Amino acid sequence: MTGTADLAPRRLRDIFGTFATGLTVITSATESGPAGFTCQSFASMSLEPALVTFSPARTSRTWPVLRQAGSFAINILPIEHQHLAG
């Protein structure tokens, strides 16, 4: 995990406490360039250790690429940026 100072349990609680539901974009840097997918099934599981869960579709062609990359970012979209999910 990188940037662990930004992922202190209190900071995560503040972030996840404001995210009841909405859109996220799961992204990663891959050998072929950036890849990502829109994900609505995202939730926090634990603050310490920092654990989240999300459920890509079984038919997703992007998830296997991100999984192979070994790391990913979760981008929580505010309402004014939901057009980016398209």
Biopython code that builds the backbone (N, CA, C, O; Angstrom):
import numpy as np
from Bio.PDB.StructureBuilder import StructureBuilder

atoms = [
    (1, "MET", "N", (0.856, -1.173, 0.000)),
    (1, "MET", "CA", (0.000, 0.000, 0.000)),
    (1, "MET", "C", (0.898, 1.230, 0.000)),
    (1, "MET", "O", (1.868, 1.287, 0.756)),
    (2, "THR", "N", (0.590, 2.198, -0.825)),
    (2, "THR", "CA", (1.363, 3.429, -0.854)),
    (2, "THR", "C", (0.541, 4.544, -0.236)),
    (2, "THR", "O", (-0.685, 4.458, -0.159)),
    (3, "GLY", "N", (1.225, 5.589, 0.204)),
    (3, "GLY", "CA", (0.521, 6.723, 0.780)),
    (3, "GLY", "C", (-0.186, 6.399, 2.075)),
    (3, "GLY", "O", (-1.285, 6.901, 2.313)),
    (4, "THR", "N", (0.409, 5.574, 2.920)),
    (4, "THR", "CA", (-0.279, 5.138, 4.133)),
    (4, "THR", "C", (-0.560, 6.280, 5.098)),
    (4, "THR", "O", (-1.489, 6.189, 5.901)),
    (5, "ALA", "N", (0.217, 7.348, 5.038)),
    (5, "ALA", "CA", (-0.055, 8.486, 5.922)),
    (5, "ALA", "C", (-1.438, 9.068, 5.633)),
    (5, "ALA", "O", (-2.121, 9.539, 6.542)),
    (6, "ASP", "N", (-1.844, 9.032, 4.365)),
    (6, "ASP", "CA", (-3.161, 9.533, 3.985)),
    (6, "ASP", "C", (-4.265, 8.560, 4.351)),
    (6, "ASP", "O", (-5.441, 8.921, 4.312)),
    (7, "LEU", "N", (-3.909, 7.326, 4.710)),
    (7, "LEU", "CA", (-4.897, 6.304, 4.998)),
    (7, "LEU", "C", (-4.995, 5.980, 6.484)),
    (7, "LEU", "O", (-5.326, 4.856, 6.859)),
    (8, "ALA", "N", (-4.709, 6.956, 7.315)),
    (8, "ALA", "CA", (-4.867, 6.763, 8.753)),
    (8, "ALA", "C", (-6.329, 6.424, 9.032)),
    (8, "ALA", "O", (-7.220, 6.944, 8.361)),
    (9, "PRO", "N", (-6.585, 5.555, 10.017)),
    (9, "PRO", "CA", (-7.965, 5.146, 10.295)),
    (9, "PRO", "C", (-8.938, 6.310, 10.445)),
    (9, "PRO", "O", (-10.060, 6.237, 9.945)),
    (10, "ARG", "N", (-8.539, 7.367, 11.113)),
    (10, "ARG", "CA", (-9.447, 8.511, 11.298)),
    (10, "ARG", "C", (-9.776, 9.175, 9.964)),
    (10, "ARG", "O", (-10.920, 9.562, 9.722)),
    (11, "ARG", "N", (-8.775, 9.306, 9.102)),
    (11, "ARG", "CA", (-8.989, 9.908, 7.783)),
    (11, "ARG", "C", (-9.923, 9.037, 6.946)),
    (11, "ARG", "O", (-10.827, 9.548, 6.286)),
    (12, "LEU", "N", (-9.704, 7.727, 6.974)),
    (12, "LEU", "CA", (-10.590, 6.810, 6.251)),
    (12, "LEU", "C", (-12.015, 6.886, 6.776)),
    (12, "LEU", "O", (-12.971, 6.862, 6.000)),
    (13, "ARG", "N", (-12.156, 6.978, 8.088)),
    (13, "ARG", "CA", (-13.500, 7.082, 8.672)),
    (13, "ARG", "C", (-14.203, 8.345, 8.174)),
    (13, "ARG", "O", (-15.392, 8.320, 7.854)),
    (14, "ASP", "N", (-13.458, 9.446, 8.112)),
    (14, "ASP", "CA", (-14.043, 10.690, 7.598)),
    (14, "ASP", "C", (-14.477, 10.543, 6.140)),
    (14, "ASP", "O", (-15.550, 11.008, 5.755)),
    (15, "ILE", "N", (-13.640, 9.896, 5.338)),
    (15, "ILE", "CA", (-13.953, 9.720, 3.921)),
    (15, "ILE", "C", (-15.139, 8.779, 3.742)),
    (15, "ILE", "O", (-16.114, 9.128, 3.076)),
    (16, "PHE", "N", (-15.063, 7.588, 4.333)),
    (16, "PHE", "CA", (-16.124, 6.601, 4.137)),
    (16, "PHE", "C", (-17.421, 7.011, 4.821)),
    (16, "PHE", "O", (-18.499, 6.584, 4.407)),
    (17, "GLY", "N", (-17.330, 7.827, 5.855)),
    (17, "GLY", "CA", (-18.533, 8.294, 6.537)),
    (17, "GLY", "C", (-19.390, 9.203, 5.678)),
    (17, "GLY", "O", (-20.581, 9.366, 5.944)),
    (18, "THR", "N", (-18.800, 9.795, 4.652)),
    (18, "THR", "CA", (-19.561, 10.670, 3.758)),
    (18, "THR", "C", (-19.995, 9.948, 2.488)),
    (18, "THR", "O", (-20.653, 10.538, 1.632)),
    (19, "PHE", "N", (-19.632, 8.680, 2.363)),
    (19, "PHE", "CA", (-19.953, 7.910, 1.160)),
    (19, "PHE", "C", (-20.929, 6.796, 1.506)),
    (19, "PHE", "O", (-20.517, 5.681, 1.825)),
    (20, "ALA", "N", (-22.214, 7.095, 1.444)),
    (20, "ALA", "CA", (-23.228, 6.075, 1.717)),
    (20, "ALA", "C", (-23.455, 5.213, 0.478)),
    (20, "ALA", "O", (-23.556, 3.989, 0.567)),
    (21, "THR", "N", (-23.533, 5.859, -0.656)),
    (21, "THR", "CA", (-23.699, 5.165, -1.925)),
    (21, "THR", "C", (-23.299, 6.123, -3.036)),
    (21, "THR", "O", (-23.263, 7.337, -2.839)),
    (22, "GLY", "N", (-23.007, 5.580, -4.178)),
    (22, "GLY", "CA", (-22.630, 6.420, -5.303)),
    (22, "GLY", "C", (-21.763, 5.663, -6.274)),
    (22, "GLY", "O", (-21.685, 4.435, -6.242)),
    (23, "LEU", "N", (-21.113, 6.412, -7.139)),
    (23, "LEU", "CA", (-20.284, 5.808, -8.165)),
    (23, "LEU", "C", (-18.810, 5.895, -7.811)),
    (23, "LEU", "O", (-18.335, 6.892, -7.268)),
    (24, "THR", "N", (-18.106, 4.831, -8.130)),
    (24, "THR", "CA", (-16.658, 4.827, -8.029)),
    (24, "THR", "C", (-16.109, 4.367, -9.376)),
    (24, "THR", "O", (-16.787, 3.686, -10.146)),
    (25, "VAL", "N", (-14.880, 4.750, -9.635)),
    (25, "VAL", "CA", (-14.170, 4.251, -10.801)),
    (25, "VAL", "C", (-12.911, 3.591, -10.270)),
    (25, "VAL", "O", (-12.099, 4.234, -9.605)),
    (26, "ILE", "N", (-12.749, 2.314, -10.564)),
    (26, "ILE", "CA", (-11.589, 1.548, -10.135)),
    (26, "ILE", "C", (-10.585, 1.602, -11.282)),
    (26, "ILE", "O", (-10.913, 1.214, -12.403)),
    (27, "THR", "N", (-9.364, 2.076, -11.019)),
    (27, "THR", "CA", (-8.380, 2.269, -12.072)),
    (27, "THR", "C", (-7.035, 1.669, -11.684)),
    (27, "THR", "O", (-6.764, 1.401, -10.514)),
    (28, "SER", "N", (-6.203, 1.468, -12.699)),
    (28, "SER", "CA", (-4.845, 0.983, -12.471)),
    (28, "SER", "C", (-3.973, 1.360, -13.652)),
    (28, "SER", "O", (-4.461, 1.556, -14.765)),
    (29, "ALA", "N", (-2.682, 1.461, -13.399)),
    (29, "ALA", "CA", (-1.697, 1.619, -14.464)),
    (29, "ALA", "C", (-1.249, 0.217, -14.859)),
    (29, "ALA", "O", (-0.722, -0.526, -14.031)),
    (30, "THR", "N", (-1.456, -0.140, -16.108)),
    (30, "THR", "CA", (-1.097, -1.469, -16.590)),
    (30, "THR", "C", (0.018, -1.355, -17.622)),
    (30, "THR", "O", (0.389, -0.256, -18.036)),
    (31, "GLU", "N", (0.536, -2.482, -18.021)),
    (31, "GLU", "CA", (1.583, -2.483, -19.044)),
    (31, "GLU", "C", (1.094, -1.880, -20.358)),
    (31, "GLU", "O", (1.883, -1.327, -21.123)),
    (32, "SER", "N", (-0.195, -1.985, -20.614)),
    (32, "SER", "CA", (-0.781, -1.451, -21.848)),
    (32, "SER", "C", (-1.293, -0.028, -21.694)),
    (32, "SER", "O", (-1.872, 0.520, -22.632)),
    (33, "GLY", "N", (-1.094, 0.576, -20.537)),
    (33, "GLY", "CA", (-1.598, 1.923, -20.270)),
    (33, "GLY", "C", (-2.661, 1.885, -19.191)),
    (33, "GLY", "O", (-2.910, 0.836, -18.598)),
    (34, "PRO", "N", (-3.294, 3.034, -18.929)),
    (34, "PRO", "CA", (-4.313, 3.069, -17.876)),
    (34, "PRO", "C", (-5.547, 2.252, -18.249)),
    (34, "PRO", "O", (-5.926, 2.160, -19.416)),
    (35, "ALA", "N", (-6.161, 1.663, -17.223)),
    (35, "ALA", "CA", (-7.387, 0.887, -17.413)),
    (35, "ALA", "C", (-8.292, 1.135, -16.219)),
    (35, "ALA", "O", (-7.818, 1.460, -15.130)),
    (36, "GLY", "N", (-9.590, 0.984, -16.421)),
    (36, "GLY", "CA", (-10.513, 1.172, -15.315)),
    (36, "GLY", "C", (-11.932, 0.822, -15.691)),
    (36, "GLY", "O", (-12.263, 0.603, -16.856)),
    (37, "PHE", "N", (-12.769, 0.776, -14.652)),
    (37, "PHE", "CA", (-14.186, 0.513, -14.886)),
    (37, "PHE", "C", (-15.011, 1.214, -13.818)),
    (37, "PHE", "O", (-14.542, 1.466, -12.708)),
    (38, "THR", "N", (-16.247, 1.521, -14.179)),
    (38, "THR", "CA", (-17.196, 2.118, -13.254)),
    (38, "THR", "C", (-17.747, 1.029, -12.348)),
    (38, "THR", "O", (-18.086, -0.060, -12.811)),
    (39, "CYS", "N", (-17.836, 1.325, -11.058)),
    (39, "CYS", "CA", (-18.261, 0.316, -10.097)),
    (39, "CYS", "C", (-19.236, 0.940, -9.097)),
    (39, "CYS", "O", (-18.902, 1.919, -8.429)),
    (40, "GLN", "N", (-20.428, 0.379, -8.995)),
    (40, "GLN", "CA", (-21.405, 0.862, -8.028)),
    (40, "GLN", "C", (-21.405, 0.042, -6.755)),
    (40, "GLN", "O", (-21.925, 0.491, -5.734)),
    (41, "SER", "N", (-20.837, -1.138, -6.793)),
    (41, "SER", "CA", (-20.863, -2.016, -5.616)),
    (41, "SER", "C", (-19.536, -1.920, -4.867)),
    (41, "SER", "O", (-18.680, -2.799, -4.973)),
    (42, "PHE", "N", (-19.386, -0.845, -4.116)),
    (42, "PHE", "CA", (-18.167, -0.555, -3.365)),
    (42, "PHE", "C", (-18.546, -0.235, -1.925)),
    (42, "PHE", "O", (-19.525, 0.470, -1.681)),
    (43, "ALA", "N", (-17.776, -0.751, -0.971)),
    (43, "ALA", "CA", (-18.042, -0.444, 0.440)),
    (43, "ALA", "C", (-16.766, -0.615, 1.258)),
    (43, "ALA", "O", (-15.867, -1.369, 0.887)),
    (44, "SER", "N", (-16.711, 0.097, 2.370)),
    (44, "SER", "CA", (-15.628, -0.048, 3.334)),
    (44, "SER", "C", (-15.907, -1.267, 4.211)),
    (44, "SER", "O", (-17.037, -1.475, 4.652)),
    (45, "MET", "N", (-14.889, -2.056, 4.457)),
    (45, "MET", "CA", (-15.044, -3.220, 5.331)),
    (45, "MET", "C", (-14.372, -3.011, 6.681)),
    (45, "MET", "O", (-14.894, -3.445, 7.708)),
    (46, "SER", "N", (-13.213, -2.348, 6.686)),
    (46, "SER", "CA", (-12.440, -2.207, 7.911)),
    (46, "SER", "C", (-11.560, -0.967, 7.802)),
    (46, "SER", "O", (-11.050, -0.646, 6.729)),
    (47, "LEU", "N", (-11.391, -0.276, 8.921)),
    (47, "LEU", "CA", (-10.504, 0.881, 8.949)),
    (47, "LEU", "C", (-9.073, 0.495, 9.303)),
    (47, "LEU", "O", (-8.117, 1.112, 8.834)),
    (48, "GLU", "N", (-8.940, -0.529, 10.133)),
    (48, "GLU", "CA", (-7.603, -0.959, 10.545)),
    (48, "GLU", "C", (-7.576, -2.483, 10.665)),
    (48, "GLU", "O", (-8.030, -3.031, 11.669)),
    (49, "PRO", "N", (-7.055, -3.159, 9.665)),
    (49, "PRO", "CA", (-6.368, -2.620, 8.489)),
    (49, "PRO", "C", (-7.377, -2.033, 7.495)),
    (49, "PRO", "O", (-8.567, -2.347, 7.531)),
    (50, "ALA", "N", (-6.877, -1.187, 6.622)),
    (50, "ALA", "CA", (-7.733, -0.544, 5.626)),
    (50, "ALA", "C", (-8.163, -1.580, 4.592)),
    (50, "ALA", "O", (-7.353, -2.029, 3.780)),
    (51, "LEU", "N", (-9.445, -1.958, 4.626)),
    (51, "LEU", "CA", (-9.977, -2.945, 3.693)),
    (51, "LEU", "C", (-11.261, -2.424, 3.064)),
    (51, "LEU", "O", (-12.106, -1.846, 3.748)),
    (52, "VAL", "N", (-11.404, -2.629, 1.774)),
    (52, "VAL", "CA", (-12.635, -2.288, 1.061)),
    (52, "VAL", "C", (-13.067, -3.510, 0.273)),
    (52, "VAL", "O", (-12.302, -4.458, 0.099)),
    (53, "THR", "N", (-14.292, -3.475, -0.196)),
    (53, "THR", "CA", (-14.794, -4.528, -1.067)),
    (53, "THR", "C", (-15.493, -3.887, -2.256)),
    (53, "THR", "O", (-16.132, -2.842, -2.126)),
    (54, "PHE", "N", (-15.367, -4.512, -3.392)),
    (54, "PHE", "CA", (-16.136, -4.113, -4.559)),
    (54, "PHE", "C", (-16.366, -5.359, -5.399)),
    (54, "PHE", "O", (-15.628, -6.340, -5.299)),
    (55, "SER", "N", (-17.399, -5.304, -6.225)),
    (55, "SER", "CA", (-17.802, -6.498, -6.976)),
    (55, "SER", "C", (-17.886, -6.201, -8.461)),
    (55, "SER", "O", (-18.906, -5.709, -8.942)),
    (56, "PRO", "N", (-16.826, -6.496, -9.186)),
    (56, "PRO", "CA", (-16.910, -6.333, -10.643)),
    (56, "PRO", "C", (-17.804, -7.420, -11.233)),
    (56, "PRO", "O", (-17.948, -8.497, -10.654)),
    (57, "ALA", "N", (-18.389, -7.137, -12.366)),
    (57, "ALA", "CA", (-19.234, -8.120, -13.038)),
    (57, "ALA", "C", (-18.397, -9.313, -13.484)),
    (57, "ALA", "O", (-17.229, -9.159, -13.842)),
    (58, "ARG", "N", (-18.988, -10.484, -13.462)),
    (58, "ARG", "CA", (-18.285, -11.687, -13.937)),
    (58, "ARG", "C", (-17.865, -11.538, -15.398)),
    (58, "ARG", "O", (-16.898, -12.158, -15.840)),
    (59, "THR", "N", (-18.591, -10.721, -16.133)),
    (59, "THR", "CA", (-18.305, -10.528, -17.550)),
    (59, "THR", "C", (-17.306, -9.403, -17.814)),
    (59, "THR", "O", (-16.986, -9.115, -18.968)),
    (60, "SER", "N", (-16.817, -8.771, -16.758)),
    (60, "SER", "CA", (-15.882, -7.655, -16.922)),
    (60, "SER", "C", (-14.607, -8.093, -17.637)),
    (60, "SER", "O", (-13.965, -9.068, -17.245)),
    (61, "ARG", "N", (-14.255, -7.372, -18.675)),
    (61, "ARG", "CA", (-12.996, -7.627, -19.366)),
    (61, "ARG", "C", (-11.876, -6.812, -18.744)),
    (61, "ARG", "O", (-10.701, -7.133, -18.923)),
    (62, "THR", "N", (-12.227, -5.762, -18.016)),
    (62, "THR", "CA", (-11.229, -4.889, -17.420)),
    (62, "THR", "C", (-10.710, -5.424, -16.097)),
    (62, "THR", "O", (-9.519, -5.291, -15.818)),
    (63, "TRP", "N", (-11.564, -6.028, -15.265)),
    (63, "TRP", "CA", (-11.130, -6.499, -13.957)),
    (63, "TRP", "C", (-9.931, -7.439, -14.034)),
    (63, "TRP", "O", (-8.994, -7.253, -13.257)),
    (64, "PRO", "N", (-9.896, -8.434, -14.914)),
    (64, "PRO", "CA", (-8.714, -9.297, -14.974)),
    (64, "PRO", "C", (-7.427, -8.523, -15.279)),
    (64, "PRO", "O", (-6.356, -8.888, -14.796)),
    (65, "VAL", "N", (-7.530, -7.462, -16.072)),
    (65, "VAL", "CA", (-6.365, -6.630, -16.392)),
    (65, "VAL", "C", (-5.899, -5.891, -15.143)),
    (65, "VAL", "O", (-4.702, -5.854, -14.861)),
    (66, "LEU", "N", (-6.838, -5.298, -14.383)),
    (66, "LEU", "CA", (-6.487, -4.589, -13.159)),
    (66, "LEU", "C", (-5.936, -5.549, -12.109)),
    (66, "LEU", "O", (-4.975, -5.228, -11.410)),
    (67, "ARG", "N", (-6.537, -6.704, -12.005)),
    (67, "ARG", "CA", (-6.085, -7.691, -11.025)),
    (67, "ARG", "C", (-4.643, -8.112, -11.301)),
    (67, "ARG", "O", (-3.846, -8.265, -10.375)),
    (68, "GLN", "N", (-4.319, -8.295, -12.563)),
    (68, "GLN", "CA", (-2.962, -8.679, -12.927)),
    (68, "GLN", "C", (-1.972, -7.551, -12.649)),
    (68, "GLN", "O", (-0.803, -7.818, -12.374)),
    (69, "ALA", "N", (-2.414, -6.300, -12.716)),
    (69, "ALA", "CA", (-1.531, -5.165, -12.449)),
    (69, "ALA", "C", (-1.036, -5.180, -11.000)),
    (69, "ALA", "O", (0.050, -4.677, -10.714)),
    (70, "GLY", "N", (-1.820, -5.751, -10.089)),
    (70, "GLY", "CA", (-1.388, -5.905, -8.704)),
    (70, "GLY", "C", (-1.733, -4.765, -7.771)),
    (70, "GLY", "O", (-1.631, -4.927, -6.555)),
    (71, "SER", "N", (-2.133, -3.627, -8.287)),
    (71, "SER", "CA", (-2.571, -2.519, -7.434)),
    (71, "SER", "C", (-3.612, -1.711, -8.207)),
    (71, "SER", "O", (-3.683, -1.766, -9.434)),
    (72, "PHE", "N", (-4.406, -0.970, -7.463)),
    (72, "PHE", "CA", (-5.456, -0.184, -8.090)),
    (72, "PHE", "C", (-5.781, 1.013, -7.223)),
    (72, "PHE", "O", (-5.394, 1.082, -6.056)),
    (73, "ALA", "N", (-6.499, 1.955, -7.813)),
    (73, "ALA", "CA", (-6.973, 3.141, -7.096)),
    (73, "ALA", "C", (-8.493, 3.153, -7.147)),
    (73, "ALA", "O", (-9.097, 2.733, -8.134)),
    (74, "ILE", "N", (-9.096, 3.634, -6.083)),
    (74, "ILE", "CA", (-10.543, 3.779, -6.035)),
    (74, "ILE", "C", (-10.843, 5.269, -6.077)),
    (74, "ILE", "O", (-10.453, 6.017, -5.180)),
    (75, "ASN", "N", (-11.521, 5.681, -7.098)),
    (75, "ASN", "CA", (-11.866, 7.085, -7.296)),
    (75, "ASN", "C", (-13.343, 7.267, -6.977)),
    (75, "ASN", "O", (-14.203, 6.771, -7.705)),
    (76, "ILE", "N", (-13.640, 7.969, -5.903)),
    (76, "ILE", "CA", (-15.029, 8.227, -5.516)),
    (76, "ILE", "C", (-15.476, 9.495, -6.235)),
    (76, "ILE", "O", (-14.899, 10.566, -6.051)),
    (77, "LEU", "N", (-16.513, 9.355, -7.057)),
    (77, "LEU", "CA", (-16.959, 10.486, -7.862)),
    (77, "LEU", "C", (-17.986, 11.336, -7.129)),
    (77, "LEU", "O", (-19.003, 10.819, -6.666)),
    (78, "PRO", "N", (-17.731, 12.626, -7.022)),
    (78, "PRO", "CA", (-18.769, 13.510, -6.489)),
    (78, "PRO", "C", (-19.868, 13.671, -7.542)),
    (78, "PRO", "O", (-19.645, 13.408, -8.724)),
    (79, "ILE", "N", (-21.020, 14.091, -7.121)),
    (79, "ILE", "CA", (-22.187, 14.192, -8.000)),
    (79, "ILE", "C", (-21.882, 14.995, -9.274)),
    (79, "ILE", "O", (-22.375, 14.653, -10.349)),
    (80, "GLU", "N", (-21.080, 16.049, -9.161)),
    (80, "GLU", "CA", (-20.809, 16.889, -10.341)),
    (80, "GLU", "C", (-19.852, 16.233, -11.337)),
    (80, "GLU", "O", (-19.645, 16.765, -12.427)),
    (81, "HIS", "N", (-19.271, 15.097, -10.986)),
    (81, "HIS", "CA", (-18.359, 14.404, -11.900)),
    (81, "HIS", "C", (-18.894, 13.048, -12.349)),
    (81, "HIS", "O", (-18.155, 12.256, -12.933)),
    (82, "GLN", "N", (-20.144, 12.778, -12.088)),
    (82, "GLN", "CA", (-20.678, 11.462, -12.456)),
    (82, "GLN", "C", (-20.724, 11.263, -13.969)),
    (82, "GLN", "O", (-20.824, 10.126, -14.429)),
    (83, "HIS", "N", (-20.655, 12.323, -14.742)),
    (83, "HIS", "CA", (-20.600, 12.174, -16.203)),
    (83, "HIS", "C", (-19.325, 11.449, -16.629)),
    (83, "HIS", "O", (-19.282, 10.871, -17.715)),
    (84, "LEU", "N", (-18.300, 11.470, -15.802)),
    (84, "LEU", "CA", (-17.045, 10.772, -16.111)),
    (84, "LEU", "C", (-17.218, 9.256, -16.107)),
    (84, "LEU", "O", (-16.444, 8.540, -16.741)),
    (85, "ALA", "N", (-18.221, 8.773, -15.403)),
    (85, "ALA", "CA", (-18.446, 7.329, -15.331)),
    (85, "ALA", "C", (-18.879, 6.756, -16.670)),
    (85, "ALA", "O", (-18.720, 5.559, -16.912)),
    (86, "GLY", "N", (-19.415, 7.586, -17.529)),
    (86, "GLY", "CA", (-19.848, 7.133, -18.855)),
    (86, "GLY", "C", (-18.680, 6.857, -19.739)),
    (86, "GLY", "O", (-18.859, 6.467, -20.893)),
]
sb = StructureBuilder()
sb.init_structure("model")
sb.init_model(0)
sb.init_chain("A")
sb.init_seg("    ")
for serial, (resi, resn, name, xyz) in enumerate(atoms, 1):
    if name == "N":
        sb.init_residue(resn, " ", resi, " ")
    sb.init_atom(name, np.array(xyz, "f"), 0.0, 1.0, " ", f" {name:<3s}", serial, name[0])
structure = sb.get_structure()
